[in-house]
Amino acid sequence: MVESKMCVGIVEDKLMCRIDPNIYESALKRRGCKEMDFTGKPMKGYVFVLPSGYQNDEEFNYWIQQSLLFNKKAKASKKKI
């Protein structure tokens, strides 16, 4: 969580990234990037990156940077009471 908004995390060995939906389709073409289907259907703007997609600092930093860039524009989820 960054600024009370989902940003990046780890699910098993996959990196979960919340990215700008405008780059979603191009991001899926990167090595190791897959649709995030945590709920059983793809969630646009969220991706899983397999270990093959973050093997070095450059690749890892790319995903973290994309997540942080979008976080500035993302809206926080409404808090449940």
Stockholm file with secondary structure:
# STOCKHOLM 1.0

chainA/1-81         MVESKMCVGIVEDKLMCRIDPNIYESALKRRGCKEMDFTGKPMKGYVFVLPSGYQNDEEFNYWIQQSLLFNKKAKASKKKI
#=GR chainA/1-81 SS CBTTBCCEEEETTEEEEECCGGGHHHHTTSTTEEECCTTSSCCTTEEEECGGGSSSHHHHHHHHHHHHHHHTTCCCCCCCC
#=GC SS_cons        CBTTBCCEEEETTEEEEECCGGGHHHHTTSTTEEECCTTSSCCTTEEEECGGGSSSHHHHHHHHHHHHHHHTTCCCCCCCC
//
